[in-house]
Amino acid sequence: MLLAIDAGNTRTKWATFSCQGEIRQQHACLNGELASTSFSSAITDCSHIVISNVAGEQHADSLTRILAPYQLPTLWVKANASTCGVINRYEKPETLGSDRWAALIAAWHLKHHTCVVVNAGTAITIDALNTCETNGAKSGKFVGGLILPGLTLMQQTLGRATAQLPKTNTHHAPMTELHHNIFAKNTADAIYNGALHAISGAIEHMAASLNKQSKQPPQIVISGGDAQVIANALAYYVTNQVAIVDNLVLQGLYLIHTNEK
């Protein structure tokens, strides 16, 4: 069994994987609650740990202290030039976030097709995964991506930076569904729809650009807490196949660890 940990900007998620790659159990906590969190129930039958951490060095230190008593071999994932059939075309491959790298690898192994890979959390990452041939074999090639504030963060930032706009409830859903009517009739809806349109528009633009480059319509793979609402918005405007995939980063971590063995 393998314990995979995805430490993001706001939450830390973890899951245990069987040798066949099946998730046996999964949990999550806010990063601020990590100190009071126990991994005991998840780690009992595990022989290894794999971690993606984008929450900073202090959070990494906390994870190290919590996991130290279990004395298990631990792999801290860092992006590199090529892993698991995916080539990294970042200018400095090692500077790509480990969560984005794991998600790209998972998306490639799920689809083996040109994809736009979206992680919809505190920040939104929108990454382009093209196809290429390497030594006669089909590979995925990460050609670049975008980072923008997530749906909640975008609304919160607008509320903090303006005097007259309301401090919106970020769980607010518009009175009229976005894909039925873009013309919001109140300020709260306008803020929510504006944030959602910014995100969905960026995804649409990435898909169109990747389509032009690859000469084939990319599939769109979305994971994260806001995956469903973004997928709903895209469904009205794009003809690309849109798939919501839970635990995309965790699945990528499992694949990376398996490749490293």
Buried (B, 14 or more C-beta within 10 A) or exposed (E): BBBBBBBBBBBBBBBBBEEEEEBEEBBBBEBEEBEEBEBEEBBEEBEBBBBBBBBEEEBBEBBEEBBEEBEBEBBBBBBEEBBBBBBBBBEEBEEBBBBBBBBBBBBBBBBEBBBBBBBBBBBBBBBBBBBEEEEEEEBBBBBBBBEBBBBBBBBBEBBEEEEEBEEBEBEEEBEBEBBEEEEBEEEBBBBBBBBBBBBBEBBBEBBBBBBEEBEEBBBBBBBBBBBEBBBBBBEEBBEBEBBBBEBBBBBBBBBBBBEEE
